[in-house]
Amino acid sequence: MPKAKVFAFDIDPFARKLQAKLANLNNITNLFINARCSYSAINRLVKKRCLIICDIEGQEFELLNPLKARNLQFCDILLETHRFNNYSENEVVDIMKKRFLASHKVSVIHDIPKDITFYYKALEGKLAYEVLNKAVNECRSNQCWMWLEAKSLD
């Protein structure tokens, strides 16, 4: 999608350096790499319908607040949920549902146990089973994502 503008945010300088290197290797010219995302960045960058893919290890609870970042109403959001401070992951999901129910169609997606055998067969044994199991296992249980589809088409 060479005409799309892609804004990436990562607080880790090393991760940003790797993003830039990978973009360069793939001749990507429409990627704009930034450090920390903020309410003002969302409101400044989002002017019409867009997609946000968010995995920020719990900080989504703080950042994705439509009362502070009003232009979130125009965003479809794929969100990996996490515990935040004293809130369990289920409590975070419930709070996020309430935040976005008026402006978004909300779906919750729960993980299913991974079948390592499937990946092993797909890789035709090129990776040892134990190594593959370690690579696929995120040491998390009950992982959950949310798909928030903006109702507004503006």
VEXDREN-498208 format. One record per atom (N, C-alpha, C, O, CB): residue in three letters; atom name; x negated, y, z negated. Coordinates in steps of 0.1 Angstrom, whole numbers. Glycine has a CB too. Layout:
BEGIN
ALA|CA|X|Y|Z
...
END
This chain:
BEGIN
MET|N|-8|-12|0
MET|CA|0|0|0
MET|C|-9|12|0
MET|O|-10|20|-10
MET|CB|10|0|-12
PRO|N|-15|15|11
PRO|CA|-25|26|12
PRO|C|-19|40|10
PRO|O|-26|50|6
PRO|CB|-32|26|25
LYS|N|-6|42|12
LYS|CA|0|55|10
LYS|C|5|57|-5
LYS|O|8|68|-8
LYS|CB|12|56|19
ALA|N|5|47|-13
ALA|CA|9|48|-27
ALA|C|-2|54|-35
ALA|O|-14|52|-32
ALA|CB|13|34|-33
LYS|N|2|62|-44
LYS|CA|-9|67|-54
LYS|C|-8|58|-66
LYS|O|3|56|-72
LYS|CB|-6|82|-58
VAL|N|-20|53|-70
VAL|CA|-20|44|-81
VAL|C|-29|50|-92
VAL|O|-40|53|-90
VAL|CB|-26|30|-77
PHE|N|-23|52|-104
PHE|CA|-30|58|-115
PHE|C|-32|47|-125
PHE|O|-23|41|-130
PHE|CB|-22|70|-121
ALA|N|-45|45|-129
ALA|CA|-48|35|-139
ALA|C|-53|42|-151
ALA|O|-60|52|-150
ALA|CB|-59|25|-133
PHE|N|-50|37|-163
PHE|CA|-55|43|-175
PHE|C|-61|32|-183
PHE|O|-55|21|-185
PHE|CB|-43|49|-183
ASP|N|-73|34|-189
ASP|CA|-79|25|-198
ASP|C|-88|33|-207
ASP|O|-96|41|-202
ASP|CB|-87|14|-190
ILE|N|-87|30|-220
ILE|CA|-96|38|-230
ILE|C|-110|33|-230
ILE|O|-119|39|-235
ILE|CB|-90|37|-244
ASP|N|-113|21|-224
ASP|CA|-126|15|-224
ASP|C|-134|20|-212
ASP|O|-131|17|-201
ASP|CB|-125|0|-224
PRO|N|-145|27|-214
PRO|CA|-153|33|-204
PRO|C|-159|22|-195
PRO|O|-160|23|-182
PRO|CB|-165|41|-209
PHE|N|-163|10|-200
PHE|CA|-168|-1|-193
PHE|C|-157|-6|-183
PHE|O|-160|-10|-172
PHE|CB|-173|-12|-202
ALA|N|-145|-8|-188
ALA|CA|-134|-12|-180
ALA|C|-131|-3|-168
ALA|O|-129|-7|-157
ALA|CB|-121|-14|-188
ARG|N|-132|10|-171
ARG|CA|-130|20|-160
ARG|C|-141|19|-150
ARG|O|-138|20|-138
ARG|CB|-130|34|-166
LYS|N|-153|17|-154
LYS|CA|-164|15|-145
LYS|C|-162|3|-136
LYS|O|-165|3|-124
LYS|CB|-178|14|-153
LEU|N|-158|-8|-142
LEU|CA|-155|-20|-134
LEU|C|-143|-18|-124
LEU|O|-144|-23|-113
LEU|CB|-152|-32|-144
GLN|N|-133|-11|-129
GLN|CA|-122|-8|-120
GLN|C|-127|0|-107
GLN|O|-123|-3|-96
GLN|CB|-111|1|-127
ALA|N|-135|10|-110
ALA|CA|-140|18|-99
ALA|C|-149|10|-90
ALA|O|-148|11|-77
ALA|CB|-149|30|-104
LYS|N|-157|1|-95
LYS|CA|-166|-8|-87
LYS|C|-157|-17|-78
LYS|O|-160|-19|-67
LYS|CB|-175|-16|-96
LEU|N|-147|-23|-84
LEU|CA|-138|-32|-77
LEU|C|-131|-25|-66
LEU|O|-129|-30|-55
LEU|CB|-129|-39|-87
ALA|N|-126|-13|-69
ALA|CA|-119|-5|-59
ALA|C|-128|-2|-48
ALA|O|-124|-2|-36
ALA|CB|-113|8|-65
ASN|N|-140|2|-51
ASN|CA|-150|5|-40
ASN|C|-153|-7|-32
ASN|O|-154|-6|-19
ASN|CB|-163|10|-47
LEU|N|-155|-19|-38
LEU|CA|-158|-31|-30
LEU|C|-146|-35|-21
LEU|O|-148|-41|-11
LEU|CB|-160|-42|-40
ASN|N|-134|-31|-25
ASN|CA|-122|-34|-16
ASN|C|-118|-22|-8
ASN|O|-107|-22|-3
ASN|CB|-111|-39|-25
ASN|N|-126|-12|-7
ASN|CA|-123|0|1
ASN|C|-109|7|-3
ASN|O|-102|11|5
ASN|CB|-122|-3|16
ILE|N|-107|7|-16
ILE|CA|-94|13|-21
ILE|C|-97|28|-24
ILE|O|-106|31|-31
ILE|CB|-89|6|-34
THR|N|-89|36|-17
THR|CA|-91|51|-19
THR|C|-80|58|-26
THR|O|-80|70|-28
THR|CB|-93|57|-5
ASN|N|-69|50|-29
ASN|CA|-57|56|-35
ASN|C|-56|53|-50
ASN|O|-45|54|-56
ASN|CB|-45|52|-28
LEU|N|-67|49|-56
LEU|CA|-67|46|-71
LEU|C|-73|57|-78
LEU|O|-85|61|-75
LEU|CB|-74|33|-73
PHE|N|-66|62|-88
PHE|CA|-71|73|-97
PHE|C|-73|68|-111
PHE|O|-63|65|-117
PHE|CB|-62|86|-96
ILE|N|-85|67|-116
ILE|CA|-88|61|-128
ILE|C|-89|71|-139
ILE|O|-96|81|-138
ILE|CB|-101|52|-128
ASN|N|-82|69|-150
ASN|CA|-81|79|-161
ASN|C|-84|72|-174
ASN|O|-83|60|-175
ASN|CB|-68|86|-162
ALA|N|-87|80|-185
ALA|CA|-90|74|-198
ALA|C|-77|70|-205
ALA|O|-73|59|-205
ALA|CB|-99|84|-206
ARG|N|-71|80|-212
ARG|CA|-60|77|-220
ARG|C|-47|83|-214
ARG|O|-47|94|-209
ARG|CB|-62|83|-235
CYS|N|-36|75|-214
CYS|CA|-24|80|-209
CYS|C|-17|87|-221
CYS|O|-19|84|-233
CYS|CB|-15|68|-204
SER|N|-8|97|-217
SER|CA|-1|105|-227
SER|C|13|108|-222
SER|O|16|106|-210
SER|CB|-9|118|-230
TYR|N|21|113|-231
TYR|CA|34|118|-227
TYR|C|33|128|-216
TYR|O|41|127|-206
TYR|CB|42|124|-239
SER|N|24|138|-217
SER|CA|23|148|-207
SER|C|18|142|-194
SER|O|22|147|-183
SER|CB|13|159|-212
ALA|N|9|132|-194
ALA|CA|5|126|-182
ALA|C|17|120|-174
ALA|O|18|121|-162
ALA|CB|-6|116|-184
ILE|N|25|113|-182
ILE|CA|37|106|-176
ILE|C|46|117|-170
ILE|O|50|115|-158
ILE|CB|44|98|-186
ASN|N|49|127|-177
ASN|CA|58|138|-172
ASN|C|52|145|-160
ASN|O|59|150|-152
ASN|CB|61|147|-183
ARG|N|39|146|-160
ARG|CA|32|153|-149
ARG|C|31|145|-136
ARG|O|33|150|-125
ARG|CB|18|158|-153
LEU|N|28|132|-138
LEU|CA|26|123|-127
LEU|C|39|117|-121
LEU|O|40|115|-109
LEU|CB|17|112|-130
VAL|N|49|116|-129
VAL|CA|62|109|-124
VAL|C|72|120|-121
VAL|O|77|127|-129
VAL|CB|68|100|-135
LYS|N|75|121|-108
LYS|CA|85|130|-103
LYS|C|96|124|-96
LYS|O|107|130|-94
LYS|CB|78|140|-93
LYS|N|95|111|-92
LYS|CA|105|103|-86
LYS|C|103|89|-90
LYS|O|93|86|-97
LYS|CB|106|105|-71
ARG|N|111|80|-86
ARG|CA|111|66|-90
ARG|C|97|60|-88
ARG|O|91|62|-77
ARG|CB|121|58|-82
CYS|N|92|53|-98
CYS|CA|79|47|-97
CYS|C|78|34|-105
CYS|O|88|31|-112
CYS|CB|68|57|-101
LEU|N|67|27|-105
LEU|CA|65|15|-113
LEU|C|54|17|-123
LEU|O|43|22|-120
LEU|CB|62|3|-104
ILE|N|57|13|-136
ILE|CA|46|13|-146
ILE|C|44|-1|-150
ILE|O|54|-8|-153
ILE|CB|50|22|-158
ILE|N|32|-6|-150
ILE|CA|29|-19|-155
ILE|C|21|-16|-168
ILE|O|10|-10|-167
ILE|CB|20|-28|-145
CYS|N|26|-21|-179
CYS|CA|20|-16|-192
CYS|C|16|-28|-201
CYS|O|25|-36|-204
CYS|CB|30|-8|-199
ASP|N|4|-29|-204
ASP|CA|-2|-39|-214
ASP|C|-12|-32|-222
ASP|O|-24|-31|-218
ASP|CB|-8|-52|-206
ILE|N|-8|-26|-233
ILE|CA|-17|-17|-241
ILE|C|-17|-21|-256
ILE|O|-19|-13|-265
ILE|CB|-13|-3|-240
GLU|N|-16|-34|-258
GLU|CA|-19|-41|-271
GLU|C|-12|-34|-282
GLU|O|-18|-32|-293
GLU|CB|-33|-41|-273
GLY|N|1|-31|-281
GLY|CA|8|-25|-292
GLY|C|11|-11|-291
GLY|O|21|-6|-297
GLY|CB|1|-28|-305
GLN|N|3|-3|-284
GLN|CA|5|11|-283
GLN|C|16|15|-274
GLN|O|20|27|-273
GLN|CB|-8|17|-277
GLU|N|22|5|-267
GLU|CA|34|8|-259
GLU|C|45|13|-268
GLU|O|54|21|-263
GLU|CB|39|-5|-251
PHE|N|45|9|-280
PHE|CA|55|13|-290
PHE|C|55|29|-291
PHE|O|65|35|-293
PHE|CB|53|7|-304
GLU|N|42|34|-291
GLU|CA|41|49|-293
GLU|C|43|56|-279
GLU|O|50|66|-279
GLU|CB|27|52|-298
LEU|N|36|50|-269
LEU|CA|36|58|-256
LEU|C|50|58|-248
LEU|O|54|68|-243
LEU|CB|26|52|-247
LEU|N|56|46|-248
LEU|CA|69|45|-241
LEU|C|81|50|-249
LEU|O|89|42|-253
LEU|CB|71|31|-236
ASN|N|81|63|-250
ASN|CA|92|69|-258
ASN|C|99|80|-249
ASN|O|93|90|-246
ASN|CB|87|76|-271
PRO|N|111|76|-244
PRO|CA|117|85|-234
PRO|C|122|99|-240
PRO|O|125|108|-233
PRO|CB|130|79|-229
LEU|N|121|100|-253
LEU|CA|124|113|-259
LEU|C|112|122|-258
LEU|O|114|135|-258
LEU|CB|128|112|-274
LYS|N|100|117|-257
LYS|CA|88|125|-255
LYS|C|83|125|-241
LYS|O|77|135|-237
LYS|CB|77|119|-265
ALA|N|85|114|-234
ALA|CA|81|114|-220
ALA|C|94|112|-212
ALA|O|98|101|-208
ALA|CB|71|102|-217
ARG|N|101|123|-209
ARG|CA|114|122|-203
ARG|C|114|116|-189
ARG|O|125|111|-185
ARG|CB|120|136|-203
ASN|N|103|117|-182
ASN|CA|103|112|-168
ASN|C|102|97|-168
ASN|O|103|91|-157
ASN|CB|92|118|-161
LEU|N|102|90|-179
LEU|CA|102|76|-180
LEU|C|116|71|-174
LEU|O|117|59|-170
LEU|CB|101|70|-194
GLN|N|126|79|-174
GLN|CA|139|76|-169
GLN|C|138|72|-154
GLN|O|147|65|-149
GLN|CB|149|87|-171
PHE|N|128|77|-147
PHE|CA|126|74|-133
PHE|C|118|61|-130
PHE|O|116|58|-118
PHE|CB|121|86|-126
CYS|N|113|55|-140
CYS|CA|103|44|-139
CYS|C|109|31|-141
CYS|O|116|28|-151
CYS|CB|91|47|-148
ASP|N|105|22|-132
ASP|CA|107|8|-135
ASP|C|95|4|-143
ASP|O|84|8|-140
ASP|CB|109|-1|-121
ILE|N|97|-4|-153
ILE|CA|86|-7|-162
ILE|C|85|-22|-165
ILE|O|95|-28|-169
ILE|CB|87|1|-176
LEU|N|73|-28|-162
LEU|CA|70|-41|-166
LEU|C|61|-40|-179
LEU|O|50|-35|-178
LEU|CB|63|-50|-155
LEU|N|66|-45|-190
LEU|CA|60|-42|-203
LEU|C|56|-55|-210
LEU|O|65|-64|-212
LEU|CB|68|-34|-211
GLU|N|44|-57|-213
GLU|CA|40|-68|-222
GLU|C|41|-63|-236
GLU|O|35|-53|-240
GLU|CB|26|-74|-219
THR|N|49|-70|-244
THR|CA|52|-65|-258
THR|C|42|-71|-268
THR|O|37|-82|-266
THR|CB|66|-68|-262
HIS|N|40|-64|-278
HIS|CA|31|-68|-289
HIS|C|36|-63|-303
HIS|O|45|-54|-303
HIS|CB|16|-62|-287
ARG|N|31|-69|-313
ARG|CA|34|-64|-326
ARG|C|28|-50|-327
ARG|O|19|-47|-321
ARG|CB|28|-74|-338
PHE|N|34|-42|-336
PHE|CA|29|-29|-338
PHE|C|30|-25|-353
PHE|O|41|-25|-358
PHE|CB|36|-18|-329
ASN|N|19|-22|-359
ASN|CA|19|-19|-374
ASN|C|27|-30|-381
ASN|O|23|-41|-381
ASN|CB|24|-5|-376
ASN|N|37|-25|-388
ASN|CA|45|-35|-396
ASN|C|57|-41|-388
ASN|O|65|-48|-394
ASN|CB|51|-28|-408
TYR|N|58|-38|-375
TYR|CA|69|-43|-367
TYR|C|65|-56|-361
TYR|O|54|-57|-355
TYR|CB|74|-33|-357
SER|N|73|-66|-362
SER|CA|71|-79|-355
SER|C|73|-76|-340
SER|O|79|-66|-336
SER|CB|80|-90|-360
GLU|N|69|-86|-332
GLU|CA|71|-84|-317
GLU|C|86|-84|-314
GLU|O|91|-76|-306
GLU|CB|65|-96|-309
ASN|N|94|-92|-321
ASN|CA|109|-92|-319
ASN|C|115|-78|-323
ASN|O|124|-73|-316
ASN|CB|115|-103|-327
GLU|N|110|-72|-333
GLU|CA|115|-59|-337
GLU|C|111|-49|-327
GLU|O|119|-40|-324
GLU|CB|109|-55|-351
VAL|N|99|-50|-322
VAL|CA|94|-40|-311
VAL|C|104|-42|-299
VAL|O|108|-32|-293
VAL|CB|80|-43|-307
VAL|N|107|-54|-295
VAL|CA|116|-56|-284
VAL|C|129|-50|-286
VAL|O|135|-43|-277
VAL|CB|117|-72|-281
ASP|N|135|-52|-298
ASP|CA|148|-46|-301
ASP|C|148|-31|-301
ASP|O|157|-25|-296
ASP|CB|152|-51|-315
ILE|N|137|-25|-306
ILE|CA|136|-10|-306
ILE|C|134|-5|-292
ILE|O|141|5|-288
ILE|CB|124|-6|-314
MET|N|126|-12|-284
MET|CA|125|-8|-270
MET|C|138|-9|-262
MET|O|141|-1|-253
MET|CB|113|-16|-263
LYS|N|145|-20|-264
LYS|CA|158|-21|-258
LYS|C|167|-9|-261
LYS|O|173|-3|-252
LYS|CB|165|-34|-263
LYS|N|168|-5|-274
LYS|CA|176|6|-278
LYS|C|171|19|-271
LYS|O|179|27|-267
LYS|CB|176|8|-293
ARG|N|158|21|-270
ARG|CA|153|33|-264
ARG|C|157|34|-249
ARG|O|159|45|-245
ARG|CB|138|33|-265
PHE|N|157|23|-242
PHE|CA|159|23|-228
PHE|C|173|19|-223
PHE|O|175|20|-211
PHE|CB|149|15|-221
LEU|N|182|15|-231
LEU|CA|194|10|-227
LEU|C|203|20|-219
LEU|O|209|16|-210
LEU|CB|202|5|-239
ALA|N|202|32|-222
ALA|CA|210|42|-215
ALA|C|205|45|-201
ALA|O|213|48|-192
ALA|CB|210|55|-223
SER|N|192|44|-199
SER|CA|186|47|-186
SER|C|181|36|-178
SER|O|178|37|-166
SER|CB|174|57|-189
HIS|N|181|24|-184
HIS|CA|175|12|-177
HIS|C|184|0|-178
HIS|O|191|-2|-188
HIS|CB|161|10|-182
LYS|N|183|-9|-169
LYS|CA|188|-23|-170
LYS|C|176|-30|-177
LYS|O|165|-31|-172
LYS|CB|192|-29|-156
VAL|N|179|-37|-188
VAL|CA|168|-43|-196
VAL|C|169|-58|-196
VAL|O|180|-64|-198
VAL|CB|170|-38|-211
SER|N|158|-64|-192
SER|CA|157|-79|-192
SER|C|145|-82|-201
SER|O|134|-76|-201
SER|CB|155|-84|-178
VAL|N|146|-93|-209
VAL|CA|135|-98|-217
VAL|C|131|-112|-211
VAL|O|140|-120|-209
VAL|CB|140|-99|-232
ILE|N|118|-113|-210
ILE|CA|113|-125|-204
ILE|C|104|-132|-214
ILE|O|93|-126|-218
ILE|CB|105|-122|-190
HIS|N|107|-144|-218
HIS|CA|99|-151|-227
HIS|C|90|-161|-220
HIS|O|94|-167|-210
HIS|CB|108|-159|-238
ASP|N|78|-164|-225
ASP|CA|69|-173|-219
ASP|C|74|-187|-221
ASP|O|82|-190|-230
ASP|CB|55|-171|-224
ILE|N|68|-196|-213
ILE|CA|70|-210|-215
ILE|C|56|-216|-216
ILE|O|46|-211|-211
ILE|CB|78|-217|-202
PRO|N|55|-228|-223
PRO|CA|42|-234|-224
PRO|C|35|-236|-210
PRO|O|42|-241|-201
PRO|CB|43|-247|-232
LYS|N|23|-233|-210
LYS|CA|15|-235|-197
LYS|C|12|-249|-195
LYS|O|7|-256|-204
LYS|CB|3|-226|-197
ASP|N|14|-254|-183
ASP|CA|10|-268|-179
ASP|C|-4|-267|-172
ASP|O|-5|-265|-160
ASP|CB|21|-274|-169
ILE|N|-14|-270|-180
ILE|CA|-28|-269|-176
ILE|C|-30|-279|-164
ILE|O|-38|-276|-155
ILE|CB|-38|-272|-187
THR|N|-23|-290|-164
THR|CA|-24|-300|-153
THR|C|-21|-293|-140
THR|O|-28|-296|-130
THR|CB|-15|-312|-156
PHE|N|-11|-285|-139
PHE|CA|-8|-278|-127
PHE|C|-19|-270|-122
PHE|O|-23|-270|-110
PHE|CB|5|-269|-129
TYR|N|-26|-262|-130
TYR|CA|-37|-253|-126
TYR|C|-49|-262|-122
TYR|O|-56|-259|-113
TYR|CB|-41|-244|-138
TYR|N|-51|-272|-130
TYR|CA|-62|-281|-127
TYR|C|-61|-287|-113
TYR|O|-70|-288|-105
TYR|CB|-63|-293|-137
LYS|N|-49|-292|-110
LYS|CA|-46|-297|-96
LYS|C|-48|-287|-85
LYS|O|-53|-289|-75
LYS|CB|-32|-304|-95
ALA|N|-42|-275|-88
ALA|CA|-43|-264|-78
ALA|C|-57|-260|-75
ALA|O|-61|-256|-64
ALA|CB|-35|-252|-84
LEU|N|-66|-261|-85
LEU|CA|-80|-258|-84
LEU|C|-88|-270|-79
LEU|O|-101|-269|-77
LEU|CB|-86|-253|-97
GLU|N|-81|-281|-76
GLU|CA|-88|-293|-71
GLU|C|-100|-297|-79
GLU|O|-110|-302|-74
GLU|CB|-92|-291|-57
GLY|N|-99|-296|-93
GLY|CA|-109|-300|-102
GLY|C|-122|-292|-101
GLY|O|-132|-297|-106
GLY|CB|-113|-314|-98
LYS|N|-122|-280|-95
LYS|CA|-134|-272|-94
LYS|C|-138|-266|-108
LYS|O|-149|-261|-109
LYS|CB|-131|-261|-84
LEU|N|-129|-267|-118
LEU|CA|-132|-262|-131
LEU|C|-130|-274|-141
LEU|O|-119|-280|-139
LEU|CB|-124|-249|-135
ALA|N|-138|-275|-150
ALA|CA|-136|-286|-160
ALA|C|-123|-283|-167
ALA|O|-120|-272|-170
ALA|CB|-148|-287|-170
TYR|N|-116|-294|-170
TYR|CA|-103|-293|-177
TYR|C|-104|-284|-190
TYR|O|-95|-276|-193
TYR|CB|-97|-306|-180
GLU|N|-114|-287|-198
GLU|CA|-116|-280|-211
GLU|C|-118|-265|-208
GLU|O|-113|-256|-216
GLU|CB|-127|-286|-219
VAL|N|-126|-261|-198
VAL|CA|-129|-247|-195
VAL|C|-116|-240|-190
VAL|O|-113|-229|-194
VAL|CB|-140|-246|-184
LEU|N|-109|-247|-182
LEU|CA|-96|-242|-176
LEU|C|-86|-239|-188
LEU|O|-80|-229|-188
LEU|CB|-90|-251|-166
ASN|N|-85|-249|-197
ASN|CA|-76|-248|-208
ASN|C|-80|-235|-216
ASN|O|-71|-228|-221
ASN|CB|-77|-260|-217
LYS|N|-93|-233|-219
LYS|CA|-97|-222|-226
LYS|C|-94|-209|-219
LYS|O|-90|-199|-225
LYS|CB|-112|-223|-229
ALA|N|-96|-209|-206
ALA|CA|-93|-197|-198
ALA|C|-78|-193|-197
ALA|O|-75|-181|-197
ALA|CB|-98|-199|-183
VAL|N|-70|-203|-197
VAL|CA|-55|-200|-196
VAL|C|-49|-197|-209
VAL|O|-39|-190|-210
VAL|CB|-49|-212|-189
ASN|N|-54|-203|-220
ASN|CA|-48|-201|-233
ASN|C|-52|-187|-239
ASN|O|-64|-184|-241
ASN|CB|-53|-212|-242
GLU|N|-42|-179|-241
GLU|CA|-44|-166|-246
GLU|C|-44|-166|-262
GLU|O|-44|-155|-268
GLU|CB|-34|-156|-241
CYS|N|-43|-177|-268
CYS|CA|-41|-179|-282
CYS|C|-30|-171|-288
CYS|O|-31|-165|-298
CYS|CB|-55|-174|-289
ARG|N|-19|-170|-280
ARG|CA|-7|-163|-284
ARG|C|5|-173|-283
ARG|O|5|-182|-275
ARG|CB|-4|-151|-276
SER|N|14|-171|-292
SER|CA|27|-179|-290
SER|C|38|-169|-289
SER|O|37|-158|-293
SER|CB|29|-189|-302
ASN|N|49|-174|-283
ASN|CA|61|-166|-281
ASN|C|58|-153|-274
ASN|O|63|-142|-278
ASN|CB|67|-163|-294
GLN|N|49|-153|-264
GLN|CA|47|-141|-256
GLN|C|59|-136|-249
GLN|O|67|-144|-245
GLN|CB|35|-143|-246
CYS|N|61|-123|-249
CYS|CA|73|-117|-243
CYS|C|70|-105|-235
CYS|O|61|-97|-238
CYS|CB|82|-113|-255
TRP|N|77|-104|-224
TRP|CA|77|-92|-215
TRP|C|90|-86|-214
TRP|O|101|-93|-217
TRP|CB|71|-96|-201
MET|N|91|-74|-210
MET|CA|103|-67|-207
MET|C|103|-62|-193
MET|O|93|-56|-189
MET|CB|106|-56|-218
TRP|N|114|-63|-186
TRP|CA|115|-57|-173
TRP|C|126|-46|-175
TRP|O|138|-49|-177
TRP|CB|119|-67|-162
LEU|N|122|-34|-174
LEU|CA|131|-22|-175
LEU|C|133|-16|-162
LEU|O|124|-9|-156
LEU|CB|125|-12|-186
GLU|N|145|-18|-156
GLU|CA|147|-12|-143
GLU|C|155|0|-144
GLU|O|166|1|-149
GLU|CB|155|-23|-134
ALA|N|150|11|-138
ALA|CA|156|24|-139
ALA|C|169|24|-132
ALA|O|171|19|-121
ALA|CB|147|35|-134
LYS|N|179|30|-139
LYS|CA|193|31|-133
LYS|C|193|42|-123
LYS|O|200|42|-113
LYS|CB|204|32|-144
SER|N|185|53|-126
SER|CA|185|65|-118
SER|C|177|62|-105
SER|O|166|56|-106
SER|CB|179|77|-125
LEU|N|182|66|-94
LEU|CA|175|65|-81
LEU|C|168|78|-77
LEU|O|163|79|-66
LEU|CB|184|60|-70
ASP|N|169|88|-85
ASP|CA|163|101|-82
ASP|C|148|101|-84
ASP|O|141|111|-81
ASP|CB|169|113|-90
END
